[in-house]
Amino acid sequence: MSSSLQARLAEPLKIGNVEVKSRVLQSPLSGVTDLVFRRLVRRFAPDSMMYTEMVNATGLHYVHSLPKIMEVDPNERPISIQLFDCRPDFLAEAAQMAVAEGADTVDINMGCPVNKITKNGGGSSLLREPETAEAIVRAVVQAVSVPVTVKTRIGWTDQEINILEFARRMEAAGAQMITVHARTRSQGYNGPAKWEWIGRVKAVLSIPVIANGDSFFCGDRIAMPRTNRSRWGDVLTGNHGLSLFGRRN
């Protein structure tokens, strides 16, 4: 990695009132980013924002103790707990639990394409319910004092790409940062990510925009067309954990 790239990625990132001393973030990965994994990644990226696996807000509403996947080490900072659901009140309640557990930010998953999530109204199905998505963000913002962020996709299908209006709604509702996986829900994790949409989202928002999708190595995206470099997202995230920090799988 060149010295200029290292310097760029080390520039502080402001997420509301939280300052992160790195522009490379660890993606939340279901079944992967538990406490042990995050400790390993932290050895290579001590200043990066880490994310838990996504947590079901409905499940939290009915339990008396927090699930293992919400476990946070008091010394692992900065850390974000990611939640998913379609109920604003349950998500607000879950966000308060996340903050009590030590979350520096609360991330709301509006991008998961898996059927068992979308059929219950969570994940990327919220792209088709922008009013509900907006209500969720407003409820969570009102419930907690830490920044609230959103992770989503560019649309449901190629014929239903609505990320620009959706992203505007999220910012207007109080989201302090948005991560955009540059694929549609129908793509899942297949086919090339449509990175041109990252620049378009960045152009219409004032909050940080995180680029996600096909980021296997941070040089991959920095090396994309130089003419559009200023229009990319502010940060890079990847789908393969440590590969984000300079290793290929």
BELBELCOR-V670093 format. One record per pair of residues at least 4 apart in sequence whose ideal C-beta (glycine too) atoms are under 7 Angstrom apart, sorted by sequence separation. I is the first residue (numbers start at 0). J is the second residue. D is the distance in Angstrom with one decimal. If there is no record, write none. Layout:
i:I j:J d:D
i:I j:J d:D
//
This chain:
i:0 j:4 d:5.2
i:1 j:5 d:6.9
i:2 j:6 d:6.3
i:3 j:7 d:6.5
i:4 j:8 d:6.3
i:5 j:9 d:6.1
i:28 j:32 d:4.7
i:32 j:36 d:5.4
i:34 j:38 d:6.5
i:35 j:39 d:6.8
i:36 j:40 d:6.4
i:37 j:41 d:6.0
i:40 j:44 d:5.9
i:41 j:45 d:5.8
i:55 j:59 d:6.9
i:56 j:60 d:6.6
i:58 j:62 d:6.3
i:65 j:69 d:4.6
i:71 j:75 d:6.4
i:86 j:90 d:6.3
i:87 j:91 d:6.2
i:88 j:92 d:6.5
i:89 j:93 d:6.2
i:90 j:94 d:6.2
i:91 j:95 d:6.9
i:92 j:96 d:6.9
i:93 j:97 d:6.4
i:94 j:98 d:6.5
i:95 j:99 d:6.4
i:96 j:100 d:6.4
i:98 j:102 d:5.4
i:113 j:117 d:6.8
i:114 j:118 d:5.5
i:117 j:121 d:6.7
i:120 j:124 d:5.6
i:124 j:128 d:6.7
i:128 j:132 d:6.1
i:129 j:133 d:6.1
i:130 j:134 d:6.4
i:131 j:135 d:6.4
i:132 j:136 d:6.7
i:133 j:137 d:6.4
i:134 j:138 d:6.2
i:135 j:139 d:6.3
i:136 j:140 d:6.0
i:137 j:141 d:6.4
i:138 j:142 d:6.3
i:139 j:143 d:6.4
i:143 j:147 d:6.9
i:155 j:159 d:4.2
i:161 j:165 d:5.2
i:162 j:166 d:5.6
i:163 j:167 d:6.7
i:164 j:168 d:6.5
i:165 j:169 d:6.6
i:166 j:170 d:6.5
i:167 j:171 d:6.2
i:168 j:172 d:6.2
i:170 j:174 d:5.7
i:182 j:186 d:4.1
i:186 j:190 d:5.1
i:195 j:199 d:6.6
i:196 j:200 d:6.2
i:197 j:201 d:6.4
i:198 j:202 d:6.3
i:200 j:204 d:6.2
i:204 j:208 d:6.0
i:210 j:214 d:6.9
i:215 j:219 d:6.0
i:217 j:221 d:6.4
i:218 j:222 d:5.5
i:227 j:231 d:6.8
i:242 j:246 d:5.1
i:0 j:5 d:5.5
i:13 j:18 d:5.6
i:14 j:19 d:6.4
i:27 j:32 d:5.7
i:31 j:36 d:5.9
i:32 j:37 d:6.0
i:54 j:59 d:6.6
i:84 j:89 d:5.3
i:97 j:102 d:4.2
i:111 j:116 d:4.6
i:112 j:117 d:6.8
i:116 j:121 d:4.8
i:117 j:122 d:5.1
i:154 j:159 d:4.8
i:169 j:174 d:4.2
i:214 j:219 d:6.4
i:237 j:242 d:5.6
i:241 j:246 d:5.3
i:242 j:247 d:5.9
i:84 j:90 d:5.1
i:116 j:122 d:3.9
i:117 j:123 d:5.9
i:125 j:131 d:6.2
i:154 j:160 d:3.5
i:214 j:220 d:5.6
i:237 j:243 d:3.6
i:242 j:248 d:5.1
i:11 j:18 d:5.2
i:12 j:19 d:4.5
i:25 j:32 d:6.7
i:71 j:78 d:5.5
i:98 j:105 d:6.9
i:117 j:124 d:4.0
i:125 j:132 d:4.2
i:140 j:147 d:5.0
i:153 j:160 d:5.2
i:154 j:161 d:5.2
i:201 j:208 d:4.4
i:236 j:243 d:6.7
i:11 j:19 d:6.8
i:41 j:49 d:6.8
i:82 j:90 d:5.8
i:97 j:105 d:5.2
i:139 j:147 d:5.0
i:154 j:162 d:5.9
i:169 j:177 d:5.7
i:200 j:208 d:5.3
i:11 j:20 d:5.5
i:40 j:49 d:6.6
i:113 j:122 d:6.8
i:153 j:162 d:4.3
i:239 j:248 d:5.0
i:12 j:22 d:5.3
i:111 j:121 d:6.9
i:112 j:122 d:6.7
i:182 j:192 d:5.3
i:210 j:220 d:6.4
i:9 j:20 d:7.0
i:69 j:80 d:6.1
i:82 j:93 d:5.0
i:94 j:105 d:4.6
i:111 j:122 d:3.2
i:112 j:123 d:5.2
i:136 j:147 d:6.2
i:166 j:177 d:5.6
i:181 j:192 d:3.9
i:182 j:193 d:6.7
i:197 j:208 d:6.6
i:220 j:231 d:6.9
i:9 j:21 d:6.1
i:10 j:22 d:5.9
i:37 j:49 d:4.7
i:54 j:66 d:6.6
i:82 j:94 d:6.5
i:110 j:122 d:6.3
i:111 j:123 d:6.1
i:181 j:193 d:4.9
i:8 j:21 d:6.4
i:109 j:122 d:6.6
i:110 j:123 d:5.2
i:136 j:149 d:6.6
i:181 j:194 d:5.2
i:197 j:210 d:4.7
i:8 j:22 d:4.8
i:54 j:68 d:6.1
i:108 j:122 d:5.9
i:109 j:123 d:6.6
i:151 j:165 d:6.7
i:7 j:22 d:7.0
i:8 j:23 d:5.3
i:25 j:40 d:5.4
i:54 j:69 d:5.6
i:82 j:97 d:6.6
i:181 j:196 d:5.4
i:220 j:235 d:5.7
i:52 j:68 d:4.5
i:109 j:125 d:4.4
i:181 j:197 d:5.6
i:51 j:68 d:6.0
i:80 j:97 d:3.9
i:90 j:107 d:6.7
i:109 j:126 d:6.8
i:162 j:179 d:6.4
i:179 j:196 d:6.8
i:32 j:50 d:6.0
i:51 j:69 d:6.2
i:179 j:197 d:5.8
i:217 j:235 d:5.3
i:32 j:51 d:6.2
i:33 j:52 d:6.6
i:32 j:52 d:5.5
i:80 j:100 d:6.6
i:149 j:169 d:4.9
i:192 j:212 d:3.5
i:23 j:44 d:6.4
i:179 j:200 d:5.4
i:192 j:213 d:4.3
i:210 j:231 d:5.9
i:214 j:235 d:5.2
i:25 j:47 d:5.8
i:30 j:52 d:6.7
i:80 j:102 d:4.1
i:191 j:213 d:6.8
i:210 j:232 d:3.2
i:214 j:236 d:6.0
i:215 j:237 d:6.1
i:21 j:44 d:6.5
i:24 j:47 d:5.8
i:25 j:48 d:6.9
i:27 j:50 d:3.6
i:29 j:52 d:5.1
i:78 j:101 d:6.6
i:79 j:102 d:5.9
i:82 j:105 d:6.5
i:109 j:132 d:5.8
i:160 j:183 d:6.7
i:209 j:232 d:5.3
i:214 j:237 d:4.0
i:23 j:47 d:5.4
i:24 j:48 d:4.5
i:25 j:49 d:4.8
i:26 j:50 d:6.6
i:27 j:51 d:6.4
i:28 j:52 d:6.8
i:29 j:53 d:5.9
i:78 j:102 d:6.2
i:79 j:103 d:6.3
i:208 j:232 d:4.4
i:209 j:233 d:6.6
i:210 j:234 d:6.8
i:215 j:239 d:5.9
i:21 j:46 d:4.3
i:25 j:50 d:6.0
i:27 j:52 d:6.2
i:78 j:103 d:5.7
i:79 j:104 d:4.4
i:80 j:105 d:6.1
i:81 j:106 d:4.2
i:82 j:107 d:5.8
i:83 j:108 d:4.0
i:126 j:151 d:6.5
i:149 j:174 d:4.9
i:208 j:233 d:5.8
i:209 j:234 d:4.4
i:210 j:235 d:5.8
i:211 j:236 d:4.7
i:20 j:46 d:4.0
i:21 j:47 d:4.5
i:27 j:53 d:5.9
i:49 j:75 d:6.4
i:54 j:80 d:6.6
i:56 j:82 d:5.2
i:77 j:103 d:4.4
i:79 j:105 d:6.8
i:82 j:108 d:6.9
i:126 j:152 d:6.5
i:147 j:173 d:6.3
i:148 j:174 d:6.0
i:151 j:177 d:6.9
i:153 j:179 d:6.5
i:157 j:183 d:6.0
i:207 j:233 d:4.5
i:216 j:242 d:6.1
i:217 j:243 d:6.6
i:54 j:81 d:6.7
i:56 j:83 d:6.9
i:57 j:84 d:5.5
i:76 j:103 d:6.3
i:79 j:106 d:4.9
i:81 j:108 d:5.5
i:147 j:174 d:5.7
i:148 j:175 d:6.0
i:156 j:183 d:5.4
i:177 j:204 d:6.9
i:207 j:234 d:6.6
i:209 j:236 d:5.7
i:215 j:242 d:5.0
i:53 j:81 d:4.5
i:54 j:82 d:5.3
i:55 j:83 d:6.3
i:56 j:84 d:3.7
i:73 j:101 d:6.2
i:83 j:111 d:6.5
i:107 j:135 d:6.3
i:123 j:151 d:7.0
i:126 j:154 d:6.0
i:127 j:155 d:5.6
i:147 j:175 d:6.3
i:148 j:176 d:4.2
i:149 j:177 d:5.0
i:150 j:178 d:4.1
i:151 j:179 d:6.3
i:152 j:180 d:4.8
i:153 j:181 d:5.9
i:155 j:183 d:6.2
i:202 j:230 d:6.5
i:217 j:245 d:6.7
i:19 j:48 d:5.0
i:48 j:77 d:4.9
i:49 j:78 d:5.3
i:50 j:79 d:5.0
i:51 j:80 d:4.9
i:53 j:82 d:6.8
i:55 j:84 d:6.4
i:57 j:86 d:6.8
i:60 j:89 d:5.1
i:71 j:100 d:5.2
i:107 j:136 d:6.8
i:123 j:152 d:5.2
i:126 j:155 d:5.3
i:146 j:175 d:3.9
i:148 j:177 d:6.8
i:153 j:182 d:6.7
i:154 j:183 d:4.9
i:155 j:184 d:4.9
i:156 j:185 d:4.5
i:177 j:206 d:6.5
i:179 j:208 d:6.4
i:194 j:223 d:6.6
i:198 j:227 d:5.8
i:201 j:230 d:6.0
i:214 j:243 d:6.7
i:216 j:245 d:6.8
i:51 j:81 d:5.8
i:53 j:83 d:4.9
i:56 j:86 d:6.7
i:71 j:101 d:4.4
i:146 j:176 d:6.9
i:152 j:182 d:6.0
i:153 j:183 d:5.9
i:155 j:185 d:6.6
i:176 j:206 d:5.5
i:179 j:209 d:7.0
i:181 j:211 d:7.0
i:182 j:212 d:5.4
i:201 j:231 d:7.0
i:48 j:79 d:6.0
i:50 j:81 d:5.4
i:65 j:96 d:6.6
i:69 j:100 d:5.7
i:71 j:102 d:7.0
i:152 j:183 d:6.0
i:175 j:206 d:5.8
i:176 j:207 d:4.5
i:177 j:208 d:5.8
i:178 j:209 d:3.9
i:179 j:210 d:6.8
i:180 j:211 d:4.4
i:181 j:212 d:4.3
i:201 j:232 d:6.0
i:216 j:247 d:5.6
i:57 j:89 d:5.5
i:60 j:92 d:6.2
i:107 j:139 d:6.5
i:123 j:155 d:6.8
i:140 j:172 d:6.9
i:152 j:184 d:5.7
i:174 j:206 d:6.6
i:177 j:209 d:7.0
i:179 j:211 d:6.4
i:180 j:212 d:4.6
i:198 j:230 d:3.3
i:215 j:247 d:6.2
i:56 j:89 d:4.3
i:83 j:116 d:6.5
i:136 j:169 d:5.8
i:140 j:173 d:3.6
i:176 j:209 d:6.6
i:178 j:211 d:5.3
i:198 j:231 d:6.0
i:215 j:248 d:6.9
i:41 j:75 d:6.3
i:56 j:90 d:4.7
i:59 j:93 d:4.6
i:85 j:119 d:7.0
i:105 j:139 d:6.2
i:162 j:196 d:5.9
i:166 j:200 d:5.1
i:170 j:204 d:5.4
i:197 j:231 d:5.7
i:33 j:68 d:6.3
i:65 j:100 d:6.4
i:85 j:120 d:3.2
i:126 j:161 d:6.4
i:133 j:168 d:4.7
i:137 j:172 d:4.7
i:197 j:232 d:4.8
i:34 j:70 d:5.2
i:85 j:121 d:5.4
i:129 j:165 d:5.5
i:132 j:168 d:6.8
i:136 j:172 d:3.7
i:137 j:173 d:6.2
i:163 j:199 d:6.2
i:167 j:203 d:6.2
i:170 j:206 d:5.4
i:56 j:93 d:3.7
i:59 j:96 d:5.9
i:84 j:121 d:5.4
i:132 j:169 d:7.0
i:136 j:173 d:5.7
i:163 j:200 d:6.5
i:166 j:203 d:6.8
i:34 j:72 d:6.2
i:37 j:75 d:6.1
i:83 j:121 d:4.5
i:105 j:143 d:6.0
i:136 j:174 d:5.3
i:162 j:200 d:5.9
i:166 j:204 d:5.8
i:54 j:93 d:6.8
i:83 j:122 d:6.0
i:126 j:165 d:6.1
i:129 j:168 d:5.4
i:133 j:172 d:4.6
i:85 j:125 d:6.7
i:105 j:145 d:6.1
i:107 j:147 d:6.8
i:109 j:149 d:5.7
i:110 j:150 d:5.0
i:153 j:193 d:6.2
i:163 j:203 d:5.7
i:104 j:145 d:5.5
i:109 j:150 d:6.5
i:110 j:151 d:4.4
i:103 j:145 d:6.1
i:104 j:146 d:4.6
i:105 j:147 d:5.3
i:106 j:148 d:4.7
i:107 j:149 d:5.2
i:108 j:150 d:5.5
i:109 j:151 d:4.2
i:110 j:152 d:4.5
i:102 j:145 d:6.4
i:153 j:196 d:4.7
i:104 j:148 d:5.6
i:106 j:150 d:5.9
i:90 j:135 d:5.4
i:94 j:139 d:4.6
i:98 j:143 d:5.0
i:85 j:131 d:6.1
i:87 j:134 d:4.8
i:91 j:138 d:4.3
i:95 j:142 d:5.6
i:98 j:145 d:5.6
i:87 j:135 d:4.8
i:90 j:138 d:6.5
i:91 j:139 d:5.3
i:94 j:142 d:5.3
i:95 j:143 d:6.0
i:90 j:139 d:5.5
i:94 j:143 d:4.8
i:88 j:138 d:6.6
i:87 j:138 d:3.7
i:91 j:142 d:3.8
i:179 j:232 d:7.0
i:27 j:81 d:4.4
i:53 j:108 d:4.8
i:50 j:106 d:6.3
i:19 j:77 d:5.4
i:53 j:111 d:6.8
i:126 j:184 d:6.8
i:178 j:236 d:6.5
i:17 j:77 d:6.5
i:123 j:184 d:4.0
i:110 j:180 d:5.2
i:112 j:184 d:4.6
i:112 j:187 d:5.1
i:27 j:106 d:6.9
i:17 j:103 d:5.4
i:17 j:104 d:6.0
i:14 j:104 d:5.9
i:17 j:146 d:5.5
i:16 j:146 d:6.7
i:15 j:146 d:3.2
i:14 j:146 d:4.9
i:14 j:148 d:6.6
i:15 j:175 d:3.7
i:14 j:175 d:5.3
i:14 j:176 d:4.8
i:24 j:209 d:6.4
i:26 j:211 d:6.7
i:14 j:207 d:6.4
i:23 j:217 d:6.2
i:12 j:207 d:6.2
i:43 j:241 d:6.6
i:40 j:240 d:6.4
i:44 j:244 d:5.2
i:40 j:241 d:6.2
i:43 j:244 d:4.7
i:36 j:240 d:6.9
i:8 j:217 d:6.7
i:31 j:240 d:6.4
i:24 j:234 d:5.6
i:26 j:236 d:4.5
i:22 j:233 d:6.3
i:23 j:234 d:6.6
i:26 j:237 d:5.9
i:22 j:234 d:4.6
i:23 j:235 d:5.5
i:24 j:236 d:4.9
i:26 j:238 d:6.0
i:28 j:240 d:6.6
i:25 j:240 d:7.0
i:4 j:221 d:5.6
i:0 j:218 d:6.6
i:25 j:243 d:6.5
i:23 j:243 d:6.2
i:12 j:233 d:6.5
i:23 j:244 d:6.7
i:12 j:234 d:6.2
i:0 j:245 d:6.3
//
